[in-house]
């Protein structure tokens, strides 16, 4: 995904992009603080997302609604961005 070359990106919407997986290299977007992956076909979120330091901030937003996620479990996703990021950090 060409947008991944913009390492200072703070917001990225890939909503309704028909993704089956999160693009490799997403962890290089260290300051990314708002990521919308909603309404795709994602069964899992990669642990690499925890490298996006901006998402770890209290104000970080990760939207994954409308995906058939298995990992992380729905119980984790329902608790919000901080819970998802903590889960992914443990998966590394």
C-alpha positions in Angstrom: 0.0 0.0 0.0 1.7 3.2 -1.2 0.3 5.3 1.7 2.6 3.4 4.1 5.6 5.4 2.8 4.2 8.4 4.6 5.6 7.6 8.0 4.4 10.8 9.7 0.8 10.0 8.9 -1.5 10.5 11.9 -4.9 9.5 10.4 -5.7 6.7 8.0 -9.0 5.4 6.8 -9.1 2.1 5.1 -12.9 1.7 5.7 -14.7 -0.4 3.1 -11.4 -1.2 1.3 -12.3 -4.9 1.0 -9.2 -5.8 3.0 -8.6 -9.5 3.9 -5.5 -8.5 5.9 -4.0 -5.4 7.4 -1.3 -4.1 5.0 2.2 -5.3 5.9 4.4 -2.5 7.2 1.5 -0.8 9.1 3.8 -0.7 12.2 6.1 1.7 10.4 3.4 4.4 10.9 4.7 5.2 14.4 2.7 8.4 14.9 -0.6 7.0 13.5 -3.2 7.9 16.1 -6.5 7.2 14.2 -6.9 4.1 12.1 -10.2 3.1 10.6 -10.3 -0.5 9.4 -14.1 -0.8 9.7 -16.3 -2.7 7.3 -13.6 -4.9 5.8 -13.1 -8.7 5.7 -10.4 -8.9 8.4 -10.4 -12.1 10.4 -7.4 -11.0 12.5 -5.4 -7.9 13.5 -1.6 -8.3 13.4 0.6 -7.7 16.5 2.5 -5.2 14.3 -0.3 -2.7 15.0 1.1 -2.3 18.5 4.2 -0.6 16.9 1.9 2.3 16.0 2.8 4.4 19.1 0.1 6.9 18.4 -2.6 4.3 18.8 -1.2 3.5 22.2 -1.9 7.0 23.4 -5.0 7.7 25.4 -6.5 9.6 22.5 -5.6 6.8 20.0 -8.6 5.5 18.0 -8.7 2.1 16.3 -12.0 1.3 14.5 -12.6 -2.3 13.5 -16.4 -2.5 13.4 -18.0 -4.7 10.8 -15.1 -7.2 10.4 -15.4 -11.0 11.0 -12.6 -10.8 13.6 -11.4 -13.9 15.5 -8.2 -12.3 16.8 -8.5 -10.3 19.0 -11.6 -11.8 20.5 -14.8 -9.8 20.4 -14.7 -9.5 24.2 -11.4 -7.5 23.8 -12.6 -5.5 20.8 -15.7 -4.4 22.7 -13.5 -2.9 25.5 -12.0 -0.4 23.0 -8.7 0.7 21.5 -6.6 0.5 24.7 -7.7 -3.1 25.3 -7.1 -4.2 21.7 -3.6 -2.6 21.7 -2.7 -4.2 25.0 -3.8 -7.6 23.6 -1.8 -7.1 20.5 1.3 -6.1 22.5 1.2 -9.3 24.4 0.9 -11.3 21.1 4.4 -10.1 20.0 
